[in-house]
Amino acid sequence: MSYTQIAFVAVACSVAIDLYLVRTRLLLRRAFWASYAIIVAFQLLTNWWLTSRKIVIYDKHQILGAHLASAPLEDLAFGFSLVLAVLALWVYWGRRGVGADLRSKNTP
């Protein structure tokens, strides 16, 4: 499986987690997209720095070939899927009180 295929499978899995598994529906909220815009700006800066200095090198046969800020588009897909899945699970578990006992112990 190529890097491109894995990236798009990761996006599909994250979308399924958000919309169908935990049903947080973050993709439908403006707050998510505003947060993601901030995150993606820093992701592009980091990817540019790592790839332009040849710290990270990609096999051109394993990616689409399109780049943004010196990094392959697959990196954006992976970043998007990571952010979406983590936030969806964070909201899901937060609604169920996971970690509530820790918060109450730390409150003065």
C-alpha positions as a Markdown table, in Angstrom:
| # | Residue | x | y | z |
|---|---|---|---|---|
| 1 | Met | 0.0 | 0.0 | 0.0 |
| 2 | Ser | 1.4 | 3.4 | -0.9 |
| 3 | Tyr | 1.7 | 6.5 | 1.3 |
| 4 | Thr | -1.1 | 8.1 | -0.7 |
| 5 | Gln | -3.5 | 5.1 | -0.2 |
| 6 | Ile | -2.7 | 5.0 | 3.5 |
| 7 | Ala | -3.3 | 8.7 | 3.8 |
| 8 | Phe | -6.8 | 8.5 | 2.2 |
| 9 | Val | -7.7 | 5.5 | 4.3 |
| 10 | Ala | -6.8 | 7.5 | 7.4 |
| 11 | Val | -9.0 | 10.4 | 6.3 |
| 12 | Ala | -11.9 | 8.0 | 5.6 |
| 13 | Cys | -11.5 | 6.3 | 9.0 |
| 14 | Ser | -11.4 | 9.7 | 10.8 |
| 15 | Val | -14.5 | 10.9 | 9.1 |
| 16 | Ala | -16.3 | 7.6 | 9.9 |
| 17 | Ile | -15.2 | 8.0 | 13.6 |
| 18 | Asp | -16.5 | 11.5 | 13.7 |
| 19 | Leu | -19.8 | 11.1 | 11.9 |
| 20 | Tyr | -20.8 | 7.5 | 12.5 |
| 21 | Leu | -18.9 | 5.9 | 15.4 |
| 22 | Val | -18.9 | 8.6 | 18.1 |
| 23 | Arg | -21.3 | 11.0 | 16.4 |
| 24 | Thr | -19.6 | 14.2 | 17.5 |
| 25 | Arg | -20.2 | 15.7 | 14.0 |
| 26 | Leu | -17.2 | 18.0 | 14.4 |
| 27 | Leu | -16.9 | 18.3 | 10.6 |
| 28 | Leu | -20.2 | 20.2 | 10.6 |
| 29 | Arg | -19.1 | 22.8 | 13.1 |
| 30 | Arg | -17.5 | 26.2 | 12.3 |
| 31 | Ala | -15.4 | 25.9 | 15.5 |
| 32 | Phe | -13.7 | 22.8 | 14.2 |
| 33 | Trp | -12.8 | 24.4 | 10.9 |
| 34 | Ala | -11.5 | 27.6 | 12.6 |
| 35 | Ser | -9.3 | 25.5 | 14.8 |
| 36 | Tyr | -8.1 | 23.4 | 11.9 |
| 37 | Ala | -7.1 | 26.5 | 10.0 |
| 38 | Ile | -4.8 | 27.5 | 12.8 |
| 39 | Ile | -3.4 | 24.0 | 13.1 |
| 40 | Val | -2.8 | 23.5 | 9.4 |
| 41 | Ala | -0.9 | 26.8 | 9.2 |
| 42 | Phe | 1.6 | 25.5 | 11.7 |
| 43 | Gln | 1.6 | 22.1 | 10.0 |
| 44 | Leu | 2.6 | 23.7 | 6.7 |
| 45 | Leu | 5.3 | 25.7 | 8.4 |
| 46 | Thr | 6.7 | 22.5 | 10.1 |
| 47 | Asn | 6.4 | 20.4 | 7.0 |
| 48 | Trp | 8.2 | 23.1 | 4.9 |
| 49 | Trp | 11.0 | 23.3 | 7.4 |
| 50 | Leu | 11.5 | 19.5 | 7.6 |
| 51 | Thr | 11.3 | 18.8 | 3.9 |
| 52 | Ser | 13.1 | 21.8 | 2.5 |
| 53 | Arg | 16.1 | 20.9 | 4.7 |
| 54 | Lys | 15.9 | 17.3 | 3.6 |
| 55 | Ile | 15.4 | 16.1 | 7.2 |
| 56 | Val | 12.4 | 14.2 | 5.8 |
| 57 | Ile | 12.6 | 12.8 | 2.3 |
| 58 | Tyr | 9.8 | 11.1 | 0.4 |
| 59 | Asp | 10.0 | 8.4 | -2.3 |
| 60 | Lys | 8.5 | 10.1 | -5.3 |
| 61 | His | 7.0 | 6.8 | -6.4 |
| 62 | Gln | 5.0 | 6.5 | -3.2 |
| 63 | Ile | 3.3 | 10.0 | -3.3 |
| 64 | Leu | 1.0 | 11.8 | -5.7 |
| 65 | Gly | 3.7 | 14.3 | -6.5 |
| 66 | Ala | 1.7 | 17.5 | -5.6 |
| 67 | His | 3.4 | 19.6 | -2.9 |
| 68 | Leu | 2.3 | 22.4 | -0.7 |
| 69 | Ala | 4.9 | 24.3 | 1.3 |
| 70 | Ser | 7.5 | 21.8 | 0.1 |
| 71 | Ala | 5.6 | 18.8 | 1.6 |
| 72 | Pro | 3.4 | 16.2 | -0.2 |
| 73 | Leu | -0.4 | 16.6 | 0.0 |
| 74 | Glu | -0.5 | 13.3 | 1.8 |
| 75 | Asp | 1.0 | 14.9 | 4.9 |
| 76 | Leu | -2.0 | 17.3 | 5.0 |
| 77 | Ala | -4.3 | 14.4 | 4.8 |
| 78 | Phe | -2.6 | 12.6 | 7.6 |
| 79 | Gly | -2.6 | 15.8 | 9.7 |
| 80 | Phe | -6.3 | 16.3 | 9.1 |
| 81 | Ser | -7.1 | 12.7 | 10.0 |
| 82 | Leu | -5.1 | 12.9 | 13.2 |
| 83 | Val | -6.6 | 16.2 | 14.3 |
| 84 | Leu | -10.2 | 15.1 | 13.5 |
| 85 | Ala | -9.9 | 11.7 | 15.2 |
| 86 | Val | -8.3 | 13.0 | 18.3 |
| 87 | Leu | -10.8 | 15.9 | 18.7 |
| 88 | Ala | -13.7 | 13.6 | 18.0 |
| 89 | Leu | -12.6 | 11.1 | 20.7 |
| 90 | Trp | -11.8 | 14.0 | 23.1 |
| 91 | Val | -15.3 | 15.4 | 22.8 |
| 92 | Tyr | -16.9 | 11.9 | 23.0 |
| 93 | Trp | -15.0 | 10.9 | 26.1 |
| 94 | Gly | -15.5 | 14.3 | 27.7 |
| 95 | Arg | -19.3 | 14.0 | 27.3 |
| 96 | Arg | -19.1 | 10.7 | 29.1 |
| 97 | Gly | -17.2 | 12.2 | 32.0 |
| 98 | Val | -13.9 | 10.5 | 31.4 |
| 99 | Gly | -11.4 | 12.4 | 33.4 |
| 100 | Ala | -14.0 | 14.2 | 35.4 |
| 101 | Asp | -12.7 | 12.7 | 38.7 |
| 102 | Leu | -9.2 | 14.0 | 37.9 |
| 103 | Arg | -10.6 | 17.5 | 37.2 |
| 104 | Ser | -12.5 | 17.6 | 40.5 |
| 105 | Lys | -9.4 | 16.6 | 42.5 |
| 106 | Asn | -7.3 | 19.4 | 41.0 |
| 107 | Thr | -9.9 | 22.1 | 41.6 |
| 108 | Pro | -9.2 | 24.3 | 44.7 |
